[in-house]
Amino acid sequence: MYLPPEGNNNCVQELRQVAFGCSMTAPKHEWLRTGLVFRDSDQELAYGLKTPRNGTRGLVSVVQAHIIKHLLFEKRGKDQHPRPDMMLKPSRTRQIEALWTAIADILWRIGEKNKCFVVLPQDLVHVPQSHKYLQDGITEKLNVFEFTDLEDLQIFIKRYIYLFEDEPGPGTLLILYSAILTRGTNKVKTDMDDEKAFLVTGSEEGSHCIVTLLLTGRATPYLHNGVVYVGDEDHYAMPQFGILNRSEVGLLVWDECTDGKVAESRQPGSRLKTPSLPVWVSSCAGNYGVLFNTNRELLRNYHAERRFDLHYYTCGGGHSLLSIDTRYNEDVLGGSAAGGKEPGREDFSAASPLEKLVHTKWQDAHVHWAGPAPVP
């Protein structure tokens, strides 16, 4: 269903306000010129998107995580059992399929599997420039399409996937706007729990609210499980709505934060740390990436989680294979670690940022890799 935007100046202004904080200044340049671009299908890391380090990186990392989820864990025919390493070497056709599937999955979840909106640009200008709105070349030219069926949504995005892939192009902005409209501008503002807040902040690679909107369907800054009431003797306890349900893709966060109360509310709870599939968006000292394991049963099998590998990929082109060993925890509980020290490691405070990120999920685990320490 096509929704004509003519005469709907207030809607366009509010969309820009929720996304960027003001309709009278242009969006940050990178959102108008960053598309969703794969690496060449005949080269290494063909499953990976590539993007410069800018404020779109968080959004692109969520899309990347869903692409990996699709490539590794989609339902296949009974006779199809490709090796994980082959599934991570998609053809150009498989790349495109994974991309439109990922975008559709994200928007459909935000719309609570009931209804969602997709915006696409065209040539006709619907909203003139005025003292209340500064044109940016994209927002005032958007058409809005409504969907109430997942299959129709997938067919539509597949047909117009080239608009999301254009480089330079507004692919990331189209996803952000579609997500905001699907959730609803008023609900997004309520989610952020601050009437003055907006999604695109000064964070170098993007705000957590954009990531939580795409991962969970709610743009909450609070990453703990459920609802926590916060107050003191001078103020009524107010609810902070965190993560209400477990999703397929998780989120791990590590930052050097000195404010304990803020750190606690910004630290993911078990619903984000333990998703239904072993794929996580990661935020390590403000740098986004994706961690994943190729075994669907990893988080359901205690023995599998004792020693396993994690791939770490960033959309800047970095890739590392980490070896995780959690058996030391069992040794400590059994009293076999002499002197209470971990064999092979003297000081956890010397761990790299990426190790500390892994420890937020697997506390005290050994983390090994080949070559120099991976940079988040």
C-alpha positions in Angstrom: 0.0 0.0 0.0 1.4 3.4 -1.1 0.8 6.3 1.3 1.1 9.7 -0.5 3.1 12.2 1.6 1.8 15.3 -0.1 0.8 18.0 2.4 2.3 16.0 5.3 5.0 18.5 6.2 4.6 17.9 9.9 5.3 14.2 9.4 8.6 14.9 7.5 9.7 17.5 10.1 9.0 15.1 13.0 10.8 12.3 11.2 13.9 14.4 10.9 13.5 15.7 14.5 13.3 12.1 16.0 16.3 11.0 13.8 18.6 14.0 14.0 17.2 16.4 16.6 16.2 19.2 14.3 14.4 19.7 11.0 16.0 23.0 10.3 19.5 21.6 9.8 20.6 19.0 7.4 21.3 15.4 8.5 24.8 14.3 9.1 26.5 13.8 5.7 27.3 10.2 6.1 23.7 9.2 6.4 23.0 10.6 2.9 26.0 8.8 1.3 26.4 5.4 3.0 24.9 2.4 1.4 24.9 -1.3 2.2 27.8 -2.7 0.1 29.2 -6.2 0.2 32.7 -7.3 -0.4 33.3 -9.0 -3.7 31.8 -12.5 -3.7 35.0 -14.1 -5.1 37.2 -12.7 -2.3 37.7 -13.5 1.4 35.0 -12.4 3.9 32.4 -12.3 1.1 29.6 -12.4 3.7 30.7 -9.0 5.0 29.4 -5.5 4.4 32.0 -2.8 4.2 31.5 0.8 5.4 33.7 3.6 6.5 33.9 4.4 10.2 31.1 6.8 10.8 27.8 7.2 12.6 26.1 4.6 10.5 28.4 1.7 11.7 26.0 0.6 14.5 23.1 0.3 12.1 25.2 -1.5 9.5 26.5 -3.9 12.1 22.9 -4.9 13.1 22.2 -5.6 9.4 25.5 -7.5 9.2 24.5 -9.7 12.1 21.2 -10.6 10.5 23.0 -11.4 7.2 25.2 -13.8 9.1 22.2 -15.3 10.8 20.5 -15.9 7.5 23.6 -17.4 5.8 24.3 -19.8 8.7 21.0 -20.7 10.2 18.2 -20.4 7.7 16.1 -23.5 7.2 17.4 -25.6 4.4 16.1 -28.6 2.5 16.7 -32.1 4.1 19.4 -32.9 1.5 21.2 -29.6 1.9 24.0 -29.7 4.6 26.7 -27.3 3.4 29.8 -26.8 5.6 29.8 -23.6 7.6 32.9 -22.3 5.8 31.0 -22.7 2.5 27.9 -20.9 3.8 30.2 -17.9 4.6 31.3 -17.8 1.0 28.1 -16.6 -0.6 27.6 -16.0 -4.3 26.4 -12.6 -5.5 22.9 -14.0 -5.6 23.1 -15.3 -2.1 24.5 -11.9 -0.9 21.5 -10.1 -2.3 19.1 -12.6 -0.8 20.7 -12.3 2.6 20.5 -8.5 2.5 16.8 -8.2 1.6 15.9 -10.9 4.0 17.8 -9.2 6.8 16.2 -5.8 6.1 12.7 -7.4 6.0 13.3 -9.3 9.2 14.4 -6.2 11.1 11.4 -4.1 10.0 8.9 -6.9 10.5 10.1 -7.4 14.1 9.9 -3.7 14.8 6.3 -3.8 13.5 5.6 -6.6 15.9 5.0 -8.9 12.9 1.8 -7.1 12.1 2.6 -4.0 10.0 5.6 -2.0 8.9 6.6 0.9 6.6 9.3 1.2 4.0 10.4 4.6 2.6 12.0 5.0 -0.8 13.2 8.1 -2.6 12.0 9.4 -6.0 12.4 12.6 -8.0 9.3 14.6 -7.0 9.8 17.0 -4.1 6.9 16.7 -1.6 8.0 19.2 1.0 9.3 22.6 0.1 12.2 24.3 1.9 11.0 26.8 4.6 12.0 28.3 7.9 10.9 25.1 9.5 12.5 22.6 7.2 15.9 22.5 5.4 15.9 20.2 2.4 18.6 17.5 2.3 17.9 16.0 -1.2 16.3 12.8 0.2 13.9 13.2 3.1 11.5 15.6 1.2 11.4 13.2 -1.7 10.4 10.0 0.2 7.4 7.9 -0.7 6.0 5.7 2.1 4.8 2.1 1.6 2.8 0.1 4.1 2.9 -3.7 4.5 0.8 -6.1 6.5 2.3 -9.3 5.1 5.9 -10.5 5.4 6.0 -12.1 2.0 4.8 -8.9 0.3 7.4 -7.0 2.3 10.2 -9.3 1.2 9.2 -9.2 -2.5 9.1 -5.4 -2.4 12.5 -4.9 -0.7 14.0 -7.5 -3.1 12.7 -5.5 -6.1 14.2 -2.3 -4.8 17.3 -3.6 -3.1 19.5 -1.6 -5.4 18.4 1.6 -3.7 19.8 0.3 -0.4 23.0 -0.8 -2.1 23.9 2.5 -3.9 27.3 3.8 -2.9 27.3 6.6 -2.4 23.7 6.5 -1.5 21.2 6.8 1.4 20.7 3.1 2.1 21.4 3.4 5.8 19.1 6.5 6.1 16.2 4.6 4.3 16.5 1.8 6.9 16.6 4.3 9.8 13.6 6.2 8.6 11.7 3.0 7.8 12.4 1.7 11.3 11.3 5.0 12.9 8.0 5.1 11.0 7.3 1.4 11.7 7.8 1.9 15.4 6.1 5.3 15.3 7.7 8.6 16.1 5.9 9.1 19.4 6.8 5.5 20.6 10.4 6.1 19.6 10.5 9.2 21.8 8.9 7.3 24.6 11.4 4.5 24.3 14.3 6.8 24.7 12.9 8.1 28.0 14.0 11.7 27.3 11.8 14.2 25.6 14.8 16.0 24.2 16.6 12.8 22.9 17.1 11.8 19.3 18.6 8.8 17.6 21.7 10.1 15.8 23.9 11.4 18.5 27.5 12.4 18.6 28.6 8.8 19.1 31.3 8.1 16.5 29.8 4.9 15.3 26.2 5.4 16.4 24.0 5.3 19.5 22.8 2.2 21.4 19.2 3.4 20.8 19.5 2.8 17.1 20.9 -0.7 17.8 18.2 -1.6 20.3 15.5 -0.3 17.9 16.7 -2.6 15.1 17.5 -5.6 17.4 14.5 -5.5 19.7 11.9 -3.2 18.1 12.2 -0.6 20.9 14.7 2.3 21.0 15.5 1.9 24.6 18.8 3.1 26.1 18.4 0.6 28.9 19.9 -2.9 28.3 18.9 -4.7 31.5 16.1 -7.3 31.5 12.6 -6.2 32.0 11.5 -3.1 34.0 13.5 -1.6 36.8 12.1 1.1 39.0 14.6 3.8 39.9 14.2 6.5 42.5 15.3 7.8 45.9 13.8 9.2 49.1 13.2 12.5 47.4 11.6 11.2 44.1 9.0 8.7 43.2 10.4 5.5 41.6 10.2 5.8 37.8 10.2 2.7 35.5 13.1 2.1 33.2 12.0 -0.2 30.4 14.8 -2.5 29.3 14.7 -5.6 27.1 11.4 -7.3 27.4 12.1 -10.4 25.3 14.9 -12.6 24.1 15.7 -12.1 20.4 17.6 -14.2 17.9 20.6 -11.8 17.7 22.2 -10.6 20.9 24.2 -7.6 22.0 27.5 -7.4 24.1 28.8 -4.1 25.4 32.0 -3.2 27.1 32.9 0.4 27.9 35.2 2.1 30.5 32.4 3.7 32.5 33.1 5.1 35.9 29.5 5.8 36.9 28.3 2.5 38.4 24.6 3.2 38.2 24.8 4.3 34.6 27.1 1.4 33.8 24.6 -1.1 35.3 21.6 0.2 33.3 23.7 0.2 30.1 25.1 -3.3 30.6 23.1 -6.0 28.7 21.1 -8.4 30.7 20.8 -12.1 30.0 18.1 -11.6 27.3 20.7 -9.8 25.1 23.7 -11.8 26.3 22.1 -15.1 25.6 20.1 -14.9 22.3 18.4 -17.8 20.7 21.2 -18.0 18.1 25.0 -17.5 18.6 25.2 -14.1 16.9 25.9 -10.9 18.7 26.3 -7.3 17.7 29.2 -6.0 19.8 30.1 -2.5 21.1 33.6 -2.5 22.4 34.8 0.9 23.7 32.3 2.5 21.2 33.4 0.4 18.2 30.8 -1.9 16.7 31.4 -5.3 15.3 29.7 -8.8 15.1 30.7 -11.9 17.1 29.4 -15.3 15.9 29.8 -19.0 16.1 28.7 -21.4 13.4 27.1 -24.0 15.7 23.4 -23.3 16.1 23.3 -25.3 19.4 26.2 -23.5 21.1 24.1 -21.7 23.7 21.9 -24.7 24.3 24.7 -27.2 24.9 26.8 -27.0 28.1 29.6 -29.1 26.6 29.8 -27.1 23.4 30.2 -23.9 25.4 33.2 -25.2 27.3 35.6 -24.6 24.4 34.6 -23.0 21.1 35.6 -20.5 18.5 34.2 -17.0 17.9 34.5 -15.1 14.7 34.8 -11.4 15.2 34.0 -9.2 12.1 33.9 -5.4 11.8 32.4 -3.6 8.8 35.7 -1.8 8.5 37.2 -5.0 7.2 38.7 -6.5 10.4 38.3 -10.3 11.1 39.7 -12.4 13.9 39.1 -15.9 15.0 39.0 -16.1 18.8 39.4 -19.4 20.8 37.3 -19.3 23.9 38.0 -21.7 26.8 35.6 -21.5 29.8 36.9 -24.7 31.6 39.0 -22.6 34.0 35.8 -21.7 35.8 35.2 -25.4 36.5 38.8 -25.8 37.8 38.3 -22.9 40.2 35.1 -24.3 41.5 36.7 -27.6 41.9 39.7 -26.1 43.7 42.3 -27.2 41.2 43.7 -23.7 40.3 46.8 -23.5 42.6 47.0 -20.4 44.7 43.7 -19.2 43.3 45.4 -17.9 40.1 44.5 -18.8 36.6 47.1 -20.9 34.8 48.7 -19.0 32.0 47.4 -15.6 33.0 48.6 -13.4 35.9 46.5 -10.2 35.5 43.1 -9.9 34.0 43.4 -6.1 34.2 45.9 -6.4 31.4 43.4 -8.0 29.1 42.6 -6.3 25.7 39.3 -4.5 25.2 38.0 -7.3 23.1 38.9 -9.8 25.8 37.0 -7.7 28.3 34.1 -7.7 26.0 34.1 -11.5 25.8 34.3 -11.6 29.6 31.0 -9.8 29.9 29.4 -13.0 28.6 31.9 -15.7 29.6 33.5 -14.4 32.8 37.2 -15.3 33.3 37.3 -17.3 30.1 40.6 -17.8 28.3 40.6 -15.9 25.1 43.3 -16.8 22.5 43.9 -15.8 18.9 46.6 -16.1 16.2 48.7 -13.1 15.5 48.5 -9.6 17.0 45.7 -8.7 19.3 42.5 -7.9 17.3 41.5 -4.3 17.3 37.8 -3.5 17.9 
